[in-house]
Amino acid sequence: MRPETEAELAQIIRETRVPLSVTGGGSRLRPDEGQGQRLETTGLSGVVLYEPAALTVVVRAGTLLQDLQQILASEGQMLAFEPDLRPGSTIGGVAASNSSGPRRVLVGACRDAMLGVRFVDGRGQVISNGGRVMKNVTGYDLVKLMAGSRGTLGVLSEIALRTAPLPPCAVTLALPGLDAAAALPALTAALSGPFDVSGAGWLPDAGVLLRLEGLPVSVRERRRALTDRLAPFGSLIESDAALWPRLVPRMAQGDLWRVICRPSEAPALLAHLPQVLAMDWGGALIWADLPAGQAPDLPPWSGHATRVTGDHAMTLPATAPLVARLNDSLRRRFDPRALFQGGA
Amino acid sequence: MQMPVANAAIVARRAAIVARLRQAVPDAVIDDPAETRAYECDALSAYRCPPLAVVLPADTAQVATVLRICHEEGVPVVPRGAGTSLAGGAMPTADAVVIGLSRMTALLQVDLTDRLIRVQAGRTNLSVTQAVEGQGFFYAPDPSSQLACAIGGNIAMNSGGAHCLKYGVTTNNLLGVTLVLMDGSVVELGGPMGEAPGLDLLGVVCGSEGQLGIVTEATLRILPRPAGARPALIAFDSSETAGACVAAIIRAGILPVAIEFMDRPCIRATEAFANAGYPDCEALLIVEVEGTAPEIDEQMALIRQIAQGFAPLEFRESRSEDESRRIWLGRKSAFGAMGQINDYMCLDGTIPVSALPQVLGGIAELSRRFGLDVANVFHAGDGNMHPLILYDANAPGELQRCEDMGAEILKLCVRVGGCLTGEHGVGVEKRELMTEQFSDIDLEAQMRVKDVFDHAWLLNPAKVFPLAISAPRRQGTADAA
């Protein structure tokens, strides 16, 4: 099913008698998702409103991410949160998975750039929340609740997003030769000073990666200061911007795991993760390749690990019972017939 | 202001309820009417009501104990940070227990590697920054009340401030909370990067005006302090030109940390009060940029170039600490200055920046129609307006006229694509206007969230939602959803 309007989408949901699997381009599905009858949002596409001077764009959920990025680029702008580009990926899928790239260390996640949403809940009701202004505390922030909810509360039909100017100047810098553990203190040093680092990651073959963006003099100044600060870890060399997309690995030999932690907890986790594919967000995000079907044996830490590819979904540690109850109750209120949770 | 009639059965059991609370948390209960007076209102002092009792717990466990008792007794609870809410968010009712966070000010953890700080929720906003500024860090959200307001209240209202154009508001800087639900159960929300598996419960708790639970501890993101900052003051012969200049600066790809706007009535009052040396003009902008000296020079040169296109009466770039202080002095004194010359009502609607000329024109027209003067001061970078409607509180009917005019201005904000409140919250003040921005279905969806966290609607119950719409839930007569 592929509705062309929000009203049609609402009607489909009201009338369905089988569980649905809501997808944009289907490019961000995780294990166990996508089992119900396919409901594609790609028919709900197009920019509703774009005001470059207000740094806002309102776009229908099924709009291709690539198309939206092109429209913004034509006005010298971009999405602030840097979602990774996948063939067929839609902005609705990006929002539903709260897909947030390396720039998160400076500007926040997808949810932080989401100003408003329209969505159809499991009762087939069209709900609007938030708006298209940057500051808004009118009522509850259901926008955040929808961000990253992976289609379990309703189907996004429209999203208002904050845009950002494309930086006039950008430079990717590297400290090659550092292993993952040695990279952590260097990343922390880079993020603990006034350098406005807009990307801080690590790749096995490239070492520490850092990015500076902005006006030319400003980038030059910060590069000099950052080079001084990181001198104890080696000399900062200019590297390749094409490396940044690799900080979001998509495949693994076994199962791909996404581990969120505090950077101070990362060393202990790294010791239990034999095959680390990448680190991002200054060490707060670790991508690991683990034998298929196995759960990693991780020490206690404050974050969580999620299996992103493989046969079955798994998240460690188990969600606290009270939090799980709140999650389930909210889902039941918005989706009383469990249409959106067929497999997930 | 209509408030629900207090539950007489609860008021009649006052002595027994107070005794039970006192037994559980002996040194924390206030019931002497002389002492509870201080809790009759928050900073929206036009509306007040003595609470049933006040409890000042010391920690999460005590908050949980008090909430459990109130839950069992069916007593409404009004959470209170420092009482600086401008929308009546902490205003009590006669049948409600106020839980104040003023004793919960402990600094629990500073972690510079993870760039976070954990505090009890009663700690003031400014003292969070003070705890880490020696190590070169700061906490970004900076509401004007930052000297007094509590982090717990900031989270309840999702507070912002002058610098949010670059750094975001509370929700963008909050990593986690300890939350006590109405039944006394304690839950940890958020995690590293603010992320947790499942739904973003932290995101919906932030800004929920103390209706979903009481935040007792908070983990906040701290940021490296910039090398320096410098403001410029730009004077214009019309508000429209000033507004157009704001749009042009943002359009050019420069992201200043703050762009503040003041119009002539506001400038005049401020000058008489603080004598900051502002130019005689129709409107002025204060634009602040950050970085090292060469970085600031580079940004300022661009801003100057853009501003020249709008033929400013004056472009005054700060050359010293003292000049910077004086440029900000007038803006920071604006509210106090207006209070000196008149009673005023401060509105808080937010609009798309592109609608600025239209809204300023609309406000001027309403000012003529209602016969009340308006002074405008606001965060222009993010469209958060603060029209101050001047009135005489002693003149019969003038407060009502002022409120009516305020409602018209907020409706105008919504009509041009904005919202009722950008940072103050809905509270009791804008409750009945919510239907201007939301349909009944939209409001029902929000109320479902409260059902999940607080099924009996005991936490801060008569706030945020129009009274008629929330009545079935507050009175326990709603169908189980």
Interface residues (C-beta under 8 A of the other chain):
Chain A: E51 P52 A53 A54 L55 T56 G76 N98 R104 G108 A109 R111 D112 D121 Q125 V126 I127 S128 N129 G131 R132 V133 M134 K135 N136 V137 T138 G139 Y140 D141 L142 V143 K144 L145 A147 G148 S149 T152 L153 A164 P165 L166 P167 P168 T188 L191 S192 G193 P194 F195 L215 P216 V217 S218 E221 R222 A225 I260 C261 R262 P263 S264 E265 W281 A284 L285 S302 G303 H304 T306 T315 T319 A320 L322 V323 A324 L326 N327 S329 L330 R331 R333 F334 P336
Chain B: D111 L112 T113 D114 R115 L116 G136 F137 M157 N158 G160 C164 L165 G168 V169 T171 N172 L181 S185 V187 E188 L189 G191 P192 M193 G194 E195 A196 P197 G198 L199 D200 L201 L202 G203 V204 C206 G207 S208 P224 R225 P226 A227 A247 A248 I250 R251 A252 G253 I254 L255 G291 T292 P294 E295 D297 E298 Q299 L302 T350 I351 P352 V353 S354 H379 D382 G383 N384 G417 G418 C419 L420 T421 G422 E423 H424 G425 V426 K430 M434 Q437 F438 S439 I441 D442 L443 A445 Q446 R448 V449 K450 D451 V452 F453 V464 A481
